[in-house]
Amino acid sequence: MPAELTTGRTNRAIAERLHVAPRTVGTHIEHILAKLDLPNRAAAAAIAAAWGVGPSR
């Protein structure tokens, strides 16, 4: 999921790609932000990119 954040996709687009509900994506993103103590998904995307995490093809 963090890799998908680096693409700038919406929760709905990520959900369609992963075949899950958009709310599931939102919940996972909320948990990621809380665990990493980040303010928003842009910050999470920046961290994922800095760690070299990217979306699978």
All heavy atoms as TSV, in Angstrom:
chain	resi	resn	atom	element	x	y	z
A	1	MET	N	N	0.804	-1.193	0.000
A	1	MET	CA	C	0.000	0.000	0.000
A	1	MET	C	C	0.857	1.271	0.000
A	1	MET	O	O	0.525	2.190	-0.730
A	1	MET	CB	C	-0.931	-0.035	1.202
A	1	MET	CG	C	-1.971	1.019	1.217
A	1	MET	SD	S	-3.431	0.700	0.261
A	1	MET	CE	C	-3.973	-0.843	0.895
A	2	PRO	N	N	1.931	1.338	0.791
A	2	PRO	CA	C	2.739	2.562	0.740
A	2	PRO	C	C	3.275	2.841	-0.662
A	2	PRO	O	O	3.387	3.993	-1.056
A	2	PRO	CB	C	3.876	2.291	1.718
A	2	PRO	CG	C	3.350	1.275	2.645
A	2	PRO	CD	C	2.416	0.430	1.821
A	3	ALA	N	N	3.577	1.782	-1.390
A	3	ALA	CA	C	4.086	1.973	-2.740
A	3	ALA	C	C	3.054	2.662	-3.621
A	3	ALA	O	O	3.398	3.491	-4.462
A	3	ALA	CB	C	4.480	0.628	-3.331
A	4	GLU	N	N	1.806	2.354	-3.422
A	4	GLU	CA	C	0.745	2.968	-4.222
A	4	GLU	C	C	0.603	4.457	-3.923
A	4	GLU	O	O	0.171	5.216	-4.783
A	4	GLU	CB	C	-0.584	2.256	-3.976
A	4	GLU	CG	C	-0.612	0.826	-4.478
A	4	GLU	CD	C	-0.507	0.709	-5.986
A	4	GLU	OE1	O	-0.996	1.606	-6.709
A	4	GLU	OE2	O	0.080	-0.283	-6.442
A	5	LEU	N	N	0.976	4.870	-2.730
A	5	LEU	CA	C	0.903	6.288	-2.391
A	5	LEU	C	C	1.858	7.120	-3.230
A	5	LEU	O	O	1.594	8.292	-3.494
A	5	LEU	CB	C	1.209	6.502	-0.904
A	5	LEU	CG	C	0.162	6.051	0.082
A	5	LEU	CD1	C	0.676	6.230	1.505
A	5	LEU	CD2	C	-1.130	6.804	-0.109
A	6	THR	N	N	2.962	6.532	-3.636
A	6	THR	CA	C	3.958	7.288	-4.405
A	6	THR	C	C	3.455	7.648	-5.796
A	6	THR	O	O	4.027	8.516	-6.438
A	6	THR	CB	C	5.288	6.508	-4.531
A	6	THR	OG1	O	5.054	5.301	-5.255
A	6	THR	CG2	C	5.877	6.203	-3.168
A	7	THR	N	N	2.395	6.998	-6.253
A	7	THR	CA	C	1.862	7.272	-7.588
A	7	THR	C	C	0.885	8.424	-7.605
A	7	THR	O	O	0.530	8.911	-8.673
A	7	THR	CB	C	1.155	6.025	-8.153
A	7	THR	OG1	O	0.024	5.735	-7.338
A	7	THR	CG2	C	2.083	4.841	-8.230
A	8	GLY	N	N	0.395	8.843	-6.428
A	8	GLY	CA	C	-0.571	9.925	-6.364
A	8	GLY	C	C	-1.988	9.489	-6.674
A	8	GLY	O	O	-2.858	10.328	-6.888
A	9	ARG	N	N	-2.229	8.181	-6.694
A	9	ARG	CA	C	-3.569	7.680	-6.972
A	9	ARG	C	C	-4.514	7.954	-5.799
A	9	ARG	O	O	-4.096	8.033	-4.659
A	9	ARG	CB	C	-3.528	6.173	-7.218
A	9	ARG	CG	C	-2.872	5.778	-8.508
A	9	ARG	CD	C	-3.014	4.278	-8.733
A	9	ARG	NE	N	-2.479	3.910	-10.028
A	9	ARG	CZ	C	-1.310	3.314	-10.198
A	9	ARG	NH1	N	-0.572	2.986	-9.167
A	9	ARG	NH2	N	-0.895	3.018	-11.405
A	10	THR	N	N	-5.799	8.046	-6.110
A	10	THR	CA	C	-6.823	8.206	-5.081
A	10	THR	C	C	-7.078	6.854	-4.408
A	10	THR	O	O	-6.668	5.805	-4.923
A	10	THR	CB	C	-8.151	8.681	-5.703
A	10	THR	OG1	O	-8.625	7.672	-6.602
A	10	THR	CG2	C	-7.986	10.006	-6.433
A	11	ASN	N	N	-7.776	6.896	-3.276
A	11	ASN	CA	C	-8.138	5.649	-2.598
A	11	ASN	C	C	-8.934	4.744	-3.536
A	11	ASN	O	O	-8.721	3.539	-3.576
A	11	ASN	CB	C	-8.959	5.928	-1.344
A	11	ASN	CG	C	-8.133	6.498	-0.213
A	11	ASN	OD1	O	-6.928	6.694	-0.345
A	11	ASN	ND2	N	-8.777	6.774	0.895
A	12	ARG	N	N	-9.840	5.333	-4.287
A	12	ARG	CA	C	-10.661	4.546	-5.218
A	12	ARG	C	C	-9.798	3.874	-6.287
A	12	ARG	O	O	-9.974	2.691	-6.588
A	12	ARG	CB	C	-11.709	5.419	-5.877
A	12	ARG	CG	C	-12.636	4.649	-6.807
A	12	ARG	CD	C	-13.650	5.563	-7.451
A	12	ARG	NE	N	-14.422	6.236	-6.430
A	12	ARG	CZ	C	-15.720	6.078	-6.250
A	12	ARG	NH1	N	-16.390	5.296	-7.046
A	12	ARG	NH2	N	-16.336	6.720	-5.289
A	13	ALA	N	N	-8.847	4.606	-6.850
A	13	ALA	CA	C	-7.980	4.036	-7.883
A	13	ALA	C	C	-7.097	2.928	-7.311
A	13	ALA	O	O	-6.893	1.896	-7.953
A	13	ALA	CB	C	-7.128	5.133	-8.513
A	14	ILE	N	N	-6.575	3.138	-6.113
A	14	ILE	CA	C	-5.760	2.112	-5.458
A	14	ILE	C	C	-6.614	0.882	-5.179
A	14	ILE	O	O	-6.192	-0.254	-5.414
A	14	ILE	CB	C	-5.131	2.649	-4.161
A	14	ILE	CG1	C	-4.113	3.750	-4.467
A	14	ILE	CG2	C	-4.465	1.522	-3.373
A	14	ILE	CD1	C	-3.630	4.518	-3.247
A	15	ALA	N	N	-7.833	1.100	-4.703
A	15	ALA	CA	C	-8.743	-0.010	-4.395
A	15	ALA	C	C	-9.045	-0.834	-5.641
A	15	ALA	O	O	-9.037	-2.077	-5.596
A	15	ALA	CB	C	-10.033	0.525	-3.786
A	16	GLU	N	N	-9.296	-0.178	-6.745
A	16	GLU	CA	C	-9.572	-0.895	-7.993
A	16	GLU	C	C	-8.362	-1.710	-8.419
A	16	GLU	O	O	-8.493	-2.852	-8.851
A	16	GLU	CB	C	-9.968	0.088	-9.091
A	16	GLU	CG	C	-11.343	0.681	-8.883
A	16	GLU	CD	C	-11.685	1.762	-9.890
A	16	GLU	OE1	O	-10.880	2.036	-10.816
A	16	GLU	OE2	O	-12.768	2.362	-9.739
A	17	ARG	N	N	-7.189	-1.136	-8.282
A	17	ARG	CA	C	-5.953	-1.833	-8.670
A	17	ARG	C	C	-5.702	-3.055	-7.795
A	17	ARG	O	O	-5.232	-4.079	-8.272
A	17	ARG	CB	C	-4.788	-0.857	-8.580
A	17	ARG	CG	C	-3.445	-1.413	-8.966
A	17	ARG	CD	C	-2.424	-0.290	-9.045
A	17	ARG	NE	N	-1.081	-0.759	-8.986
A	17	ARG	CZ	C	-0.407	-1.260	-10.018
A	17	ARG	NH1	N	-0.990	-1.355	-11.193
A	17	ARG	NH2	N	0.834	-1.656	-9.880
A	18	LEU	N	N	-6.030	-2.946	-6.494
A	18	LEU	CA	C	-5.754	-4.025	-5.552
A	18	LEU	C	C	-6.958	-4.933	-5.307
A	18	LEU	O	O	-6.870	-5.882	-4.530
A	18	LEU	CB	C	-5.272	-3.442	-4.220
A	18	LEU	CG	C	-3.991	-2.621	-4.287
A	18	LEU	CD1	C	-3.671	-2.045	-2.917
A	18	LEU	CD2	C	-2.834	-3.465	-4.797
A	19	HIS	N	N	-8.096	-4.602	-5.932
A	19	HIS	CA	C	-9.321	-5.397	-5.802
A	19	HIS	C	C	-9.817	-5.463	-4.360
A	19	HIS	O	O	-10.132	-6.536	-3.841
A	19	HIS	CB	C	-9.136	-6.810	-6.375
A	19	HIS	CG	C	-8.637	-6.809	-7.780
A	19	HIS	ND1	N	-9.425	-6.435	-8.843
A	19	HIS	CD2	C	-7.423	-7.108	-8.298
A	19	HIS	CE1	C	-8.719	-6.513	-9.956
A	19	HIS	NE2	N	-7.497	-6.916	-9.650
A	20	VAL	N	N	-9.863	-4.304	-3.720
A	20	VAL	CA	C	-10.411	-4.165	-2.365
A	20	VAL	C	C	-11.340	-2.952	-2.363
A	20	VAL	O	O	-11.404	-2.199	-3.333
A	20	VAL	CB	C	-9.302	-4.000	-1.294
A	20	VAL	CG1	C	-8.404	-5.222	-1.232
A	20	VAL	CG2	C	-8.480	-2.752	-1.538
A	21	ALA	N	N	-12.029	-2.753	-1.249
A	21	ALA	CA	C	-12.926	-1.602	-1.124
A	21	ALA	C	C	-12.121	-0.324	-0.863
A	21	ALA	O	O	-11.089	-0.362	-0.195
A	21	ALA	CB	C	-13.903	-1.831	0.022
A	22	PRO	N	N	-12.612	0.811	-1.364
A	22	PRO	CA	C	-11.928	2.081	-1.092
A	22	PRO	C	C	-11.779	2.361	0.406
A	22	PRO	O	O	-10.778	2.921	0.831
A	22	PRO	CB	C	-12.825	3.126	-1.762
A	22	PRO	CG	C	-13.507	2.379	-2.858
A	22	PRO	CD	C	-13.723	0.996	-2.312
A	23	ARG	N	N	-12.773	1.962	1.202
A	23	ARG	CA	C	-12.675	2.184	2.648
A	23	ARG	C	C	-11.532	1.371	3.250
A	23	ARG	O	O	-10.880	1.811	4.194
A	23	ARG	CB	C	-14.009	1.826	3.325
A	23	ARG	CG	C	-14.011	2.103	4.797
A	23	ARG	CD	C	-13.823	3.603	5.093
A	23	ARG	NE	N	-13.537	3.772	6.503
A	23	ARG	CZ	C	-12.610	4.571	6.995
A	23	ARG	NH1	N	-11.894	5.334	6.197
A	23	ARG	NH2	N	-12.402	4.640	8.275
A	24	THR	N	N	-11.266	0.188	2.695
A	24	THR	CA	C	-10.146	-0.631	3.161
A	24	THR	C	C	-8.835	0.108	2.921
A	24	THR	O	O	-7.960	0.146	3.798
A	24	THR	CB	C	-10.124	-1.989	2.430
A	24	THR	OG1	O	-11.357	-2.655	2.687
A	24	THR	CG2	C	-8.965	-2.846	2.873
A	25	VAL	N	N	-8.711	0.707	1.768
A	25	VAL	CA	C	-7.509	1.489	1.451
A	25	VAL	C	C	-7.378	2.647	2.428
A	25	VAL	O	O	-6.301	2.883	2.982
A	25	VAL	CB	C	-7.553	2.002	-0.004
A	25	VAL	CG1	C	-6.388	2.948	-0.286
A	25	VAL	CG2	C	-7.557	0.845	-0.981
A	26	GLY	N	N	-8.487	3.362	2.665
A	26	GLY	CA	C	-8.461	4.490	3.581
A	26	GLY	C	C	-8.035	4.087	4.983
A	26	GLY	O	O	-7.231	4.776	5.625
A	27	THR	N	N	-8.537	2.949	5.441
A	27	THR	CA	C	-8.180	2.459	6.768
A	27	THR	C	C	-6.703	2.119	6.846
A	27	THR	O	O	-6.017	2.474	7.811
A	27	THR	CB	C	-9.030	1.232	7.141
A	27	THR	OG1	O	-10.406	1.620	7.151
A	27	THR	CG2	C	-8.649	0.682	8.495
A	28	HIS	N	N	-6.197	1.450	5.828
A	28	HIS	CA	C	-4.773	1.099	5.823
A	28	HIS	C	C	-3.908	2.358	5.812
A	28	HIS	O	O	-2.898	2.434	6.517
A	28	HIS	CB	C	-4.432	0.207	4.634
A	28	HIS	CG	C	-4.839	-1.210	4.809
A	28	HIS	ND1	N	-4.272	-2.041	5.749
A	28	HIS	CD2	C	-5.756	-1.950	4.160
A	28	HIS	CE1	C	-4.822	-3.232	5.663
A	28	HIS	NE2	N	-5.743	-3.206	4.715
A	29	ILE	N	N	-4.306	3.341	5.035
A	29	ILE	CA	C	-3.537	4.590	4.981
A	29	ILE	C	C	-3.577	5.306	6.334
A	29	ILE	O	O	-2.556	5.812	6.803
A	29	ILE	CB	C	-4.027	5.494	3.835
A	29	ILE	CG1	C	-3.655	4.849	2.498
A	29	ILE	CG2	C	-3.425	6.893	3.944
A	29	ILE	CD1	C	-4.231	5.527	1.278
A	30	GLU	N	N	-4.745	5.322	6.979
A	30	GLU	CA	C	-4.840	5.909	8.316
A	30	GLU	C	C	-3.877	5.227	9.279
A	30	GLU	O	O	-3.202	5.890	10.070
A	30	GLU	CB	C	-6.259	5.768	8.859
A	30	GLU	CG	C	-7.270	6.673	8.204
A	30	GLU	CD	C	-8.691	6.390	8.699
A	30	GLU	OE1	O	-8.853	5.783	9.776
A	30	GLU	OE2	O	-9.628	6.776	7.991
A	31	HIS	N	N	-3.806	3.907	9.220
A	31	HIS	CA	C	-2.910	3.156	10.111
A	31	HIS	C	C	-1.446	3.446	9.802
A	31	HIS	O	O	-0.629	3.577	10.720
A	31	HIS	CB	C	-3.188	1.659	10.015
A	31	HIS	CG	C	-4.508	1.279	10.587
A	31	HIS	ND1	N	-5.125	0.076	10.296
A	31	HIS	CD2	C	-5.357	1.921	11.415
A	31	HIS	CE1	C	-6.275	0.014	10.943
A	31	HIS	NE2	N	-6.437	1.127	11.621
A	32	ILE	N	N	-1.114	3.539	8.540
A	32	ILE	CA	C	0.260	3.867	8.148
A	32	ILE	C	C	0.649	5.242	8.698
A	32	ILE	O	O	1.726	5.420	9.275
A	32	ILE	CB	C	0.419	3.830	6.610
A	32	ILE	CG1	C	0.335	2.389	6.111
A	32	ILE	CG2	C	1.728	4.493	6.172
A	32	ILE	CD1	C	0.155	2.275	4.609
A	33	LEU	N	N	-0.237	6.219	8.520
A	33	LEU	CA	C	0.041	7.575	9.009
A	33	LEU	C	C	0.213	7.591	10.518
A	33	LEU	O	O	1.116	8.249	11.038
A	33	LEU	CB	C	-1.075	8.528	8.582
A	33	LEU	CG	C	-1.250	8.749	7.079
A	33	LEU	CD1	C	-2.431	9.683	6.822
A	33	LEU	CD2	C	0.013	9.277	6.434
A	34	ALA	N	N	-0.638	6.862	11.219
A	34	ALA	CA	C	-0.551	6.825	12.681
A	34	ALA	C	C	0.732	6.148	13.145
A	34	ALA	O	O	1.418	6.649	14.042
A	34	ALA	CB	C	-1.767	6.104	13.259
A	35	LYS	N	N	1.077	5.021	12.547
A	35	LYS	CA	C	2.263	4.281	12.985
A	35	LYS	C	C	3.553	5.031	12.694
A	35	LYS	O	O	4.518	4.932	13.443
A	35	LYS	CB	C	2.297	2.903	12.333
A	35	LYS	CG	C	1.267	1.974	12.927
A	35	LYS	CD	C	1.353	0.598	12.329
A	35	LYS	CE	C	0.303	-0.278	13.007
A	35	LYS	NZ	N	0.481	-1.678	12.699
A	36	LEU	N	N	3.568	5.781	11.605
A	36	LEU	CA	C	4.768	6.535	11.254
A	36	LEU	C	C	4.718	7.971	11.769
A	36	LEU	O	O	5.649	8.749	11.523
A	36	LEU	CB	C	4.964	6.529	9.725
A	36	LEU	CG	C	5.223	5.160	9.101
A	36	LEU	CD1	C	5.331	5.284	7.589
A	36	LEU	CD2	C	6.485	4.534	9.672
A	37	ASP	N	N	3.636	8.312	12.457
A	37	ASP	CA	C	3.436	9.648	12.999
A	37	ASP	C	C	3.598	10.715	11.919
A	37	ASP	O	O	4.349	11.682	12.077
A	37	ASP	CB	C	4.391	9.910	14.172
A	37	ASP	CG	C	4.007	11.133	14.985
A	37	ASP	OD1	O	2.799	11.465	15.018
A	37	ASP	OD2	O	4.905	11.767	15.569
A	38	LEU	N	N	2.869	10.524	10.820
A	38	LEU	CA	C	2.924	11.440	9.690
A	38	LEU	C	C	1.611	12.205	9.578
A	38	LEU	O	O	0.548	11.674	9.891
A	38	LEU	CB	C	3.175	10.663	8.394
A	38	LEU	CG	C	4.510	9.918	8.331
A	38	LEU	CD1	C	4.565	9.028	7.104
A	38	LEU	CD2	C	5.662	10.896	8.338
A	39	PRO	N	N	1.667	13.450	9.104
A	39	PRO	CA	C	0.459	14.279	9.058
A	39	PRO	C	C	-0.489	13.980	7.896
A	39	PRO	O	O	-1.681	14.233	7.988
A	39	PRO	CB	C	1.010	15.699	8.945
A	39	PRO	CG	C	2.321	15.526	8.250
A	39	PRO	CD	C	2.858	14.199	8.754
A	40	ASN	N	N	0.054	13.470	6.775
A	40	ASN	CA	C	-0.801	13.264	5.599
A	40	ASN	C	C	-0.181	12.259	4.641
A	40	ASN	O	O	0.961	11.832	4.809
A	40	ASN	CB	C	-1.066	14.597	4.887
A	40	ASN	CG	C	0.220	15.317	4.542
A	40	ASN	OD1	O	1.169	14.727	4.045
A	40	ASN	ND2	N	0.261	16.616	4.845
A	41	ARG	N	N	-0.939	11.914	3.617
A	41	ARG	CA	C	-0.483	10.895	2.667
A	41	ARG	C	C	0.694	11.390	1.812
A	41	ARG	O	O	1.489	10.584	1.348
A	41	ARG	CB	C	-1.632	10.378	1.821
A	41	ARG	CG	C	-2.278	11.380	0.940
A	41	ARG	CD	C	-3.595	10.914	0.337
A	41	ARG	NE	N	-3.443	9.811	-0.575
A	41	ARG	CZ	C	-4.296	8.817	-0.702
A	41	ARG	NH1	N	-5.396	8.799	-0.007
A	41	ARG	NH2	N	-4.083	7.841	-1.551
A	42	ALA	N	N	0.815	12.694	1.617
A	42	ALA	CA	C	1.963	13.225	0.875
A	42	ALA	C	C	3.255	12.943	1.632
A	42	ALA	O	O	4.271	12.573	1.030
A	42	ALA	CB	C	1.799	14.713	0.623
A	43	ALA	N	N	3.209	13.092	2.946
A	43	ALA	CA	C	4.383	12.793	3.768
A	43	ALA	C	C	4.705	11.306	3.712
A	43	ALA	O	O	5.870	10.913	3.628
A	43	ALA	CB	C	4.153	13.229	5.208
A	44	ALA	N	N	3.670	10.464	3.720
A	44	ALA	CA	C	3.880	9.017	3.623
A	44	ALA	C	C	4.480	8.659	2.270
A	44	ALA	O	O	5.370	7.809	2.180
A	44	ALA	CB	C	2.568	8.276	3.837
A	45	ALA	N	N	4.011	9.310	1.213
A	45	ALA	CA	C	4.554	9.057	-0.128
A	45	ALA	C	C	6.022	9.472	-0.195
A	45	ALA	O	O	6.839	8.772	-0.804
A	45	ALA	CB	C	3.738	9.815	-1.168
A	46	ALA	N	N	6.353	10.591	0.438
A	46	ALA	CA	C	7.745	11.056	0.441
A	46	ALA	C	C	8.647	10.064	1.171
A	46	ALA	O	O	9.751	9.764	0.699
A	46	ALA	CB	C	7.839	12.435	1.080
A	47	ILE	N	N	8.178	9.552	2.296
A	47	ILE	CA	C	8.958	8.559	3.055
A	47	ILE	C	C	9.134	7.289	2.235
A	47	ILE	O	O	10.229	6.730	2.156
A	47	ILE	CB	C	8.261	8.230	4.398
A	47	ILE	CG1	C	8.250	9.449	5.305
A	47	ILE	CG2	C	8.889	7.038	5.080
A	47	ILE	CD1	C	9.594	9.824	5.893
A	48	ALA	N	N	8.042	6.818	1.614
A	48	ALA	CA	C	8.111	5.594	0.802
A	48	ALA	C	C	9.100	5.774	-0.345
A	48	ALA	O	O	9.916	4.883	-0.621
A	48	ALA	CB	C	6.723	5.242	0.256
A	49	ALA	N	N	9.060	6.913	-1.005
A	49	ALA	CA	C	9.988	7.176	-2.106
A	49	ALA	C	C	11.427	7.237	-1.596
A	49	ALA	O	O	12.341	6.704	-2.241
A	49	ALA	CB	C	9.602	8.478	-2.811
A	50	ALA	N	N	11.636	7.865	-0.443
A	50	ALA	CA	C	12.986	7.957	0.119
A	50	ALA	C	C	13.527	6.579	0.489
A	50	ALA	O	O	14.734	6.347	0.387
A	50	ALA	CB	C	12.970	8.859	1.352
A	51	TRP	N	N	12.647	5.679	0.893
A	51	TRP	CA	C	13.050	4.307	1.234
A	51	TRP	C	C	13.179	3.428	-0.007
A	51	TRP	O	O	13.520	2.262	0.098
A	51	TRP	CB	C	12.050	3.681	2.189
A	51	TRP	CG	C	12.069	4.260	3.574
A	51	TRP	CD1	C	13.023	5.056	4.134
A	51	TRP	CD2	C	11.084	4.073	4.597
A	51	TRP	NE1	N	12.690	5.390	5.412
A	51	TRP	CE2	C	11.503	4.792	5.726
A	51	TRP	CE3	C	9.877	3.382	4.635
A	51	TRP	CZ2	C	10.767	4.828	6.894
A	51	TRP	CZ3	C	9.143	3.414	5.821
A	51	TRP	CH2	C	9.591	4.128	6.925
A	52	GLY	N	N	12.871	3.975	-1.166
A	52	GLY	CA	C	12.976	3.207	-2.401
A	52	GLY	C	C	11.813	2.276	-2.648
A	52	GLY	O	O	11.924	1.329	-3.435
A	53	VAL	N	N	10.694	2.542	-1.986
A	53	VAL	CA	C	9.496	1.710	-2.168
A	53	VAL	C	C	8.706	2.277	-3.329
A	53	VAL	O	O	8.350	3.447	-3.337
A	53	VAL	CB	C	8.632	1.720	-0.885
A	53	VAL	CG1	C	7.356	0.924	-1.103
A	53	VAL	CG2	C	9.419	1.188	0.291
A	54	GLY	N	N	8.440	1.432	-4.301
A	54	GLY	CA	C	7.646	1.861	-5.458
A	54	GLY	C	C	6.606	0.833	-5.790
A	54	GLY	O	O	6.653	-0.292	-5.308
A	55	PRO	N	N	5.616	1.218	-6.596
A	55	PRO	CA	C	4.537	0.294	-6.941
A	55	PRO	C	C	5.033	-0.862	-7.809
A	55	PRO	O	O	5.970	-0.705	-8.584
A	55	PRO	CB	C	3.546	1.167	-7.691
A	55	PRO	CG	C	4.355	2.279	-8.222
A	55	PRO	CD	C	5.477	2.503	-7.244
A	56	SER	N	N	4.389	-2.004	-7.649
A	56	SER	CA	C	4.710	-3.151	-8.513
A	56	SER	C	C	4.060	-2.919	-9.870
A	56	SER	O	O	3.089	-2.203	-9.989
A	56	SER	CB	C	4.217	-4.452	-7.891
A	56	SER	OG	O	2.820	-4.378	-7.718
A	57	ARG	N	N	4.605	-3.516	-10.851
A	57	ARG	CA	C	4.068	-3.328	-12.208
A	57	ARG	C	C	3.121	-4.403	-12.594
A	57	ARG	O	O	2.918	-5.384	-12.162
A	57	ARG	CB	C	5.220	-3.290	-13.188
A	57	ARG	CG	C	6.063	-2.069	-12.919
A	57	ARG	CD	C	7.171	-1.948	-13.929
A	57	ARG	NE	N	8.070	-0.910	-13.485
A	57	ARG	CZ	C	8.230	0.204	-14.128
A	57	ARG	NH1	N	7.594	0.447	-15.230
A	57	ARG	NH2	N	9.048	1.109	-13.670
